[in-house]
Amino acid sequence: MFPKITFVDGAVQQANFDTYNFLKMKDTPLDIEVKFVESNKATMALGEPALPPVAAALDHAIYAANGKRIRSLPWAERL
């Protein structure tokens, strides 16, 4: 929804997350529910599981609004 990197005289203007306007949880089109499965394995990165479904939720919201599917993300084309 918001990704944009701007350049001035060849230098990127968004130096870090404080100057890059990325999609935040409050901007997502749907509520995302995360459930953790108990395991005897080591726990790590518990705050990240809600992030991957955001792109799919946004795609579904756009499809519901105008009938068009998003098949690629603009920043993925530069990877």
N, CA, C and O of each residue as an XYZ file, in Angstrom:
316
protein
N       0.812     -1.188      0.000
C       0.000      0.000      0.000
C       0.860      1.258      0.000
O       0.545      2.224     -0.696
N       1.929      1.255      0.764
C       2.709      2.466      0.920
C       4.145      2.395      0.416
O       4.804      3.435      0.396
N       4.680      1.246      0.007
C       6.106      1.177     -0.270
C       6.545      2.190     -1.322
O       5.976      2.272     -2.411
N       7.540      2.935     -0.978
C       8.094      3.899     -1.918
C       9.503      4.251     -1.439
O       9.708      4.601     -0.277
N      10.447      4.152     -2.338
C      11.807      4.570     -2.030
C      12.128      5.703     -2.993
O      12.008      5.556     -4.210
N      12.533      6.819     -2.440
C      12.848      7.979     -3.273
C      14.339      8.258     -3.230
O      15.024      7.982     -2.245
N      14.822      8.824     -4.349
C      16.236      9.148     -4.486
C      16.385     10.640     -4.770
O      15.602     11.217     -5.526
N      17.379     11.252     -4.169
C      17.745     12.626     -4.475
C      19.239     12.626     -4.763
O      20.043     12.262     -3.904
N      19.605     13.029     -5.957
C      21.006     13.013     -6.384
C      21.642     11.638     -6.190
O      22.809     11.533     -5.813
N      20.862     10.582     -6.453
C      21.367      9.222     -6.364
C      21.392      8.626     -4.972
O      21.794      7.474     -4.811
N      20.970      9.381     -3.952
C      20.977      8.873     -2.574
C      19.554      8.538     -2.128
O      18.625      9.310     -2.365
N      19.392      7.385     -1.481
C      18.093      6.972     -0.953
C      17.718      7.891      0.203
O      18.538      8.160      1.081
N      16.479      8.370      0.203
C      16.024      9.283      1.247
C      15.486      8.563      2.485
O      15.456      9.147      3.568
N      15.064      7.311      2.345
C      14.557      6.541      3.474
C      15.719      5.740      4.057
O      16.064      4.671      3.554
N      16.312      6.267      5.115
C      17.519      5.656      5.663
C      17.225      4.451      6.546
O      18.056      3.549      6.655
N      16.061      4.424      7.174
C      15.745      3.354      8.100
C      14.230      3.294      8.271
O      13.503      4.003      7.576
N      13.754      2.464      9.177
C      12.322      2.306      9.370
C      11.641      3.573      9.874
O      10.427      3.713      9.720
N      12.378      4.488     10.464
C      11.754      5.728     10.938
C      11.424      6.678      9.795
O      10.627      7.599      9.979
N      12.013      6.480      8.618
C      11.742      7.357      7.479
C      11.128      6.603      6.296
O      10.931      7.193      5.234
N      10.825      5.328      6.458
C      10.214      4.520      5.406
C       8.788      4.196      5.827
O       8.582      3.585      6.876
N       7.811      4.590      5.039
C       6.408      4.397      5.382
C       5.937      3.025      4.914
O       5.462      2.881      3.788
N       6.068      2.022      5.773
C       5.651      0.675      5.413
C       4.298      0.362      6.046
O       3.858      1.061      6.959
N       3.644     -0.683      5.561
C       2.343     -1.093      6.058
C       2.455     -1.506      7.517
O       3.299     -2.327      7.877
N       1.603     -0.935      8.350
C       1.586     -1.249      9.783
C       0.339     -2.060     10.095
O      -0.620     -2.060      9.322
N       0.355     -2.741     11.212
C      -0.766     -3.601     11.579
C      -2.086     -2.828     11.584
O      -3.120     -3.375     11.199
N      -2.064     -1.561     12.017
C      -3.307     -0.777     12.062
C      -3.862     -0.505     10.660
O      -5.032     -0.148     10.522
N      -3.045     -0.668      9.629
C      -3.463     -0.415      8.257
C      -3.934     -1.667      7.527
O      -4.384     -1.574      6.385
N      -3.843     -2.821      8.151
C      -4.235     -4.061      7.476
C      -5.749     -4.121      7.310
O      -6.482     -3.612      8.157
N      -6.223     -4.734      6.236
C      -7.659     -4.744      5.954
C      -8.472     -5.701      6.825
O      -9.694     -5.568      6.896
N      -7.834     -6.645      7.478
C      -8.553     -7.641      8.271
C      -7.871     -7.840      9.609
O      -6.695     -7.520      9.780
N      -8.633     -8.378     10.561
C      -8.017     -8.798     11.812
C      -7.226    -10.069     11.552
O      -7.676    -10.943     10.812
N      -6.071    -10.174     12.147
C      -5.231    -11.351     11.993
C      -5.105    -12.014     13.347
O      -4.699    -11.385     14.324
N      -5.451    -13.273     13.399
C      -5.384    -14.021     14.651
C      -4.207    -14.987     14.570
O      -4.094    -15.775     13.630
N      -3.341    -14.913     15.563
C      -2.168    -15.781     15.610
C      -2.312    -16.714     16.793
O      -2.594    -16.278     17.909
N      -2.120    -17.998     16.548
C      -2.160    -18.990     17.617
C      -0.827    -19.724     17.627
O      -0.273    -20.042     16.575
N      -0.331    -19.982     18.797
C       0.934    -20.696     18.940
C       0.668    -22.134     19.368
O      -0.205    -22.397     20.194
N       1.418    -23.041     18.804
C       1.298    -24.457     19.113
C       2.368    -24.802     20.137
O       3.545    -24.495     19.952
N       1.949    -25.438     21.207
C       2.930    -25.831     22.218
C       3.898    -26.846     21.627
O       3.511    -27.737     20.870
N       5.152    -26.691     21.989
C       6.192    -27.560     21.452
C       7.339    -27.628     22.445
O       7.488    -26.749     23.293
N       8.139    -28.662     22.340
C       9.325    -28.751     23.193
C      10.547    -28.154     22.498
O      11.658    -28.218     23.023
N      10.341    -27.582     21.334
C      11.440    -26.927     20.612
C      11.666    -25.524     21.151
O      10.785    -24.947     21.787
N      12.833    -24.983     20.899
C      13.176    -23.641     21.369
C      12.258    -22.600     20.727
O      11.917    -22.702     19.549
N      11.867    -21.610     21.507
C      10.989    -20.548     21.041
C      11.817    -19.369     20.546
O      12.806    -18.988     21.171
N      11.401    -18.792     19.411
C      12.073    -17.608     18.899
C      11.175    -16.876     17.913
O      10.341    -17.496     17.253
N      11.339    -15.574     17.811
C      10.638    -14.726     16.845
C       9.120    -14.867     16.911
O       8.469    -14.998     15.875
N       8.557    -14.843     18.098
C       7.110    -15.004     18.232
C       6.314    -13.807     17.737
O       5.103    -13.927     17.549
N       6.942    -12.664     17.520
C       6.221    -11.501     17.053
C       6.056    -11.443     15.548
O       5.357    -10.559     15.053
N       6.660    -12.336     14.809
C       6.659    -12.254     13.351
C       5.602    -13.090     12.622
O       5.379    -12.833     11.439
N       4.939    -14.066     13.238
C       4.010    -14.900     12.465
C       2.837    -14.157     11.854
O       2.250    -14.649     10.890
N       2.472    -12.995     12.370
C       1.332    -12.269     11.815
C       1.687    -11.516     10.540
O       0.782    -11.085      9.825
N       2.940    -11.345     10.236
C       3.340    -10.544      9.073
C       3.050    -11.195      7.717
O       2.501    -10.510      6.854
N       3.377    -12.465      7.467
C       3.159    -13.035      6.129
C       1.729    -12.965      5.598
O       1.556    -12.769      4.395
N       0.683    -13.117      6.439
C      -0.672    -13.071      5.863
C      -1.137    -11.677      5.455
O      -2.179    -11.553      4.812
N      -0.405    -10.633      5.804
C      -0.854     -9.272      5.496
C      -0.974     -9.057      3.992
O      -1.970     -8.498      3.534
N       0.017     -9.486      3.215
C      -0.037     -9.297      1.758
C      -1.233    -10.041      1.165
O      -1.919     -9.512      0.291
N      -1.485    -11.258      1.631
C      -2.631    -12.021      1.122
C      -3.940    -11.357      1.519
O      -4.865    -11.290      0.709
N      -4.036    -10.865      2.751
C      -5.258    -10.186      3.193
C      -5.506     -8.926      2.374
O      -6.644     -8.635      2.004
N      -4.457     -8.188      2.095
C      -4.585     -6.982      1.285
C      -5.019     -7.336     -0.141
O      -5.868     -6.656     -0.718
N      -4.440     -8.397     -0.706
C      -4.833     -8.845     -2.040
C      -6.315     -9.211     -2.073
O      -7.025     -8.836     -3.006
N      -6.779     -9.933     -1.072
C      -8.194    -10.326     -1.028
C      -9.104     -9.107     -0.909
O     -10.177     -9.074     -1.512
N      -8.682     -8.099     -0.131
C      -9.478     -6.877      0.011
C      -9.552     -6.127     -1.319
O     -10.612     -5.622     -1.689
N      -8.432     -6.052     -2.038
C      -8.427     -5.389     -3.351
C      -9.305     -6.159     -4.329
O     -10.054     -5.557     -5.098
N      -9.218     -7.482     -4.305
C     -10.042     -8.311     -5.187
C     -11.533     -8.115     -4.883
O     -12.350     -8.024     -5.799
N     -11.876     -8.053     -3.605
C     -13.274     -7.847     -3.219
C     -13.770     -6.472     -3.675
O     -14.948     -6.308     -3.993
N     -12.878     -5.497     -3.706
C     -13.263     -4.136     -4.078
C     -13.376     -3.943     -5.592
O     -14.294     -3.270     -6.061
N     -12.447     -4.532     -6.363
C     -12.459     -4.236     -7.805
C     -12.336     -5.461     -8.718
O     -12.313     -5.311     -9.939
N     -12.256     -6.663     -8.151
C     -12.202     -7.870     -8.965
C     -10.853     -8.167     -9.589
O     -10.749     -9.076    -10.411
N      -9.801     -7.416     -9.216
C      -8.470     -7.650     -9.774
C      -7.560     -8.258     -8.719
O      -7.556     -7.831     -7.565
N      -6.790     -9.259     -9.127
C      -5.827     -9.906     -8.235
C      -4.461     -9.265     -8.380
O      -4.070     -8.865     -9.477
N      -3.744     -9.168     -7.293
C      -2.366     -8.705     -7.300
C      -1.493     -9.957     -7.382
O      -1.534    -10.795     -6.481
N      -0.717    -10.092     -8.436
C       0.092    -11.295     -8.643
C       1.567    -11.100     -8.329
O       2.319    -12.072     -8.265
N       1.991     -9.854     -8.133
C       3.371     -9.611     -7.745
C       3.420     -8.334     -6.916
O       2.561     -7.462     -7.045
N       4.419     -8.239     -6.078
C       4.600     -7.065     -5.251
C       5.649     -6.183     -5.890
O       6.633     -6.693     -6.424
N       5.465     -4.863     -5.852
C       6.384     -3.995     -6.575
C       7.833     -4.106     -6.112
O       8.744     -4.026     -6.936
N       8.065     -4.287     -4.828
C       9.438     -4.367     -4.347
C      10.060     -5.731     -4.647
O      11.286     -5.839     -4.674
N       9.266     -6.765     -4.873
C       9.797     -8.097     -5.157
C      10.448     -8.155     -6.536
O      11.332     -8.978     -6.772
N      10.016     -7.292     -7.438
C      10.572     -7.290     -8.788
C      12.035     -6.821     -8.791
O      12.775     -7.115     -9.730
N      12.452     -6.100     -7.753
C      13.818     -5.578     -7.702
C      14.775     -6.519     -6.983
O      15.974     -6.249     -6.918
N      14.261     -7.622     -6.443
C      15.141     -8.541     -5.710
C      15.969     -9.387     -6.648
O      16.762    -10.213     -6.197
